Amino acid sequence: MNHGSFSGGSSTNVEEKVDQMATELATVKSQMHTLLGYIASRPDVSEHLAAMATNLVQPSINEV
């Protein structure tokens, strides 16, 4: 990762924070996929809502 305006130590700190945010984002995305899959599988959820939840679980363009 290139941080042209940062010098040595602060560049490492920024990179660590970016890495931590990326990890946290991946965790939240995984939890959301699990939750949406659960909602879509519930028998007491309307077909329309289940279809919407299922469509939200598709991989994003950045993941393909």
Secondary structure as the mmCIF struct_conf table of DSSP 4:
data_model
#
loop_
_struct_conf.conf_type_id
_struct_conf.id
_struct_conf.beg_label_comp_id
_struct_conf.beg_label_asym_id
_struct_conf.beg_label_seq_id
_struct_conf.end_label_comp_id
_struct_conf.end_label_asym_id
_struct_conf.end_label_seq_id
TURN_TY1_P TURN_TY1_P1 GLY A 4 SER A 5
HELX_RH_AL_P HELX_RH_AL_P1 GLY A 8 SER A 41
TURN_TY1_P TURN_TY1_P2 PRO A 43 ASP A 44
BEND BEND1 VAL A 45 VAL A 45
HELX_RH_AL_P HELX_RH_AL_P2 GLU A 47 LEU A 56
TURN_TY1_P TURN_TY1_P3 VAL A 57 VAL A 57
BEND BEND2 GLN A 58 GLN A 58
HELX_LH_PP_P HELX_LH_PP_P1 PRO A 59 SER A 60
HELX_RH_3T_P HELX_RH_3T_P1 ILE A 61 GLU A 63
#
